[in-house]
Amino acid sequence: METGVHPPSARTMVKADFVTGLIFVALGLAIVVECLRMPRFEDLNVNPYTAPGLVPGILGAIILVLGAVLFLRAARAGGWRLTERAPDAAPWSADRGVRRLLLSIALCLAYAGGLIGRLPFWLATFLFVAGFVILFEWPLAADRSDRLRRVAWAVLLAAAISAATSFVFQEIFLVRLP
């Protein structure tokens, strides 16, 4: 059965891995640098394992290393030839995966830059999770009742994640949330 949608060629994937690896290296490096700039509270004789930048710094280092591995693997496979276009390649804007990635980035930016700090944390997180799930699940629904089930699931999931995240940060990690 021909659908008219062709999987990306190996050449396209190598280029995507090359660029993605570079982005992850830059992101991981930025995270590590910013975490090193965070206060460590040595002057207060605080346990160094409780420094606020420790866990994000470790995660940033992991992102940096894995991004470098992806980048180097793609570079060895010829991913650095970014200007060469495969003859059967569709424009990047026609790729459903690219559109979903851009939507994810837009939603995350709206959450971090638009909702956090303007609304209570629990409400901002609820709206973000519910909106994210609804936007990505809506096109997959077969009919109206399936859509309603998916929306109900998104609302329940958002409520649970919002409550759990708020509880963990405020009551266990003792972090004041915006």
C-alpha positions, -999 to +999 in steps of 0.1 A: +000+000+000+016+033-012+009+063+010+032+088-007+053+092+024+088+080+021+111+073+050+141+096+052+172+084+034+203+073+054+221+104+040+194+127+054+196+110+088+234+114+089+230+151+083+203+154+109+225+135+134+254+158+126+234+190+132+215+175+162+249+164+178+262+200+174+231+214+190+233+190+220+271+197+224+263+235+226+233+229+249+253+206+272+282+230+273+260+260+281+243+240+309+277+230+325+290+266+322+259+281+339+259+254+366+295+262+374+285+299+378+258+290+404+265+296+441+281+267+459+277+280+495+312+270+506+313+300+529+283+285+548+299+251+553+271+235+533+275+199+521+288+202+485+263+176+473+235+200+480+247+227+457+219+238+434+239+234+402+251+198+409+223+177+393+217+201+364+255+202+358+257+164+358+228+162+333+244+189+312+277+169+311+258+138+300+240+158+273+274+172+262+291+137+260+262+120+242+259+150+218+296+147+211+293+109+204+263+116+180+282+144+163+314+124+159+296+093+146+277+114+121+309+133+110+327+100+103+297+089+082+299+122+061+273+143+079+295+174+075+284+176+038+254+197+047+252+215+014+247+183-006+210+176-010+196+142-017+177+142-050+146+126-033+147+149-002+116+169+006+119+204+020+124+204+057+091+223+063+072+193+047+086+169+073+061+160+100+088+153+125+103+188+120+069+204+125+063+184+157+098+194+169+091+231+163+057+228+180+075+212+210+100+240+211+073+266+209+053+250+237+083+247+260+092+284+253+057+294+260+058+275+293+092+288+305+089+323+291+051+330+292+035+309+320+062+304+347+063+335+369+030+349+356+008+321+370+012+299+400+036+270+392+009+243+396-014+261+371+013+268+346+025+232+347-011+219+344-018+241+313+015+232+297+011+194+301-026+194+292-019+216+261+011+195+250-008+162+253-039+176+236-020+191+207-001+159+200-029+135+206-057+154+188-047+144+152-044+108+162-081+105+173-103+084+151-136+101+160-153+126+184-156+101+213-119+092+209-110+129+210-130+134+242-112+104+258-079+118+248-087+153+262-100+137+294-067+117+297-047+149+290-065+167+318-061+138+343-024+134+333-018+172+336-034+173+371-014+144+383+019+157+370+013+192+382+003+180+417+032+155+419+058+180+406+046+207+430+046+183+460+081+169+452+097+203+448+080+220+477+078+193+503+108+170+495+134+193+479+121+223+498+122+245+468+100+276+467+082+276+434+072+307+415 
